[in-house]
Amino acid sequence: MAQLGDGLNQAVQKAFTRPIPKSAGAQMRYLVKQLKGTRPVAEALGISQRTVERYVKNQIKRPRPELASRIQREVKQRWQPQVRAKAKERAATTDGIVVDTRARFGYTAAPGTTDDARLRHLTVALPPEFAARLFDAQEAGAGEQQLRDIAAEGLQEIYFKDRGRRAGGLLVEFTDLEHIEFDL
């Protein structure tokens, strides 16, 4: 999960109602509570069980930068699961998802038309069915290319084809992605 998977995670994290714990000790205590023990936390972070215990007791207060980022990533993955689930459900059933991207779009179109790839900056609200497909694919462990294909299909149907009102034979794909951002 590179750009699109991370972008989907960041969009869901915007729905959090409380910030994640700030100190390493508080983050470690949260992980111990969620994973039900120090051993699973140690395995998830790639450190010793004794090190986890030291963080829990505030004997160690400042982790190495790479360990700090791993701890924070693990906490963010588990933080407010009900809020996360409600945000995904709302996007997949009623609200949809907004995609802001700067990418080069390649086209396959009818003969006689230009199909040169063009760099475009688009901000498009995709309907709930595409949000549901993106979140379902992400949860199923889909790769970056599969997520790109779903997003490209959504942009194709909504932006380029205007829900079937124009450009009937047009097929769109991301050929170069500079940035992508999602909002619920």
PyMOL commands that set and color helices and strands:
alter all, ss='L'
color gray80, all
select helices_A, chain A and resi 3-13+24-35+38-45+49-56+65-78+81-95+128-139+144-160
alter helices_A, ss='H'
color red, helices_A
select strands_A, chain A and resi 97-108+118-126+171-183
alter strands_A, ss='S'
color yellow, strands_A
deselect
rebuild
show_as cartoon
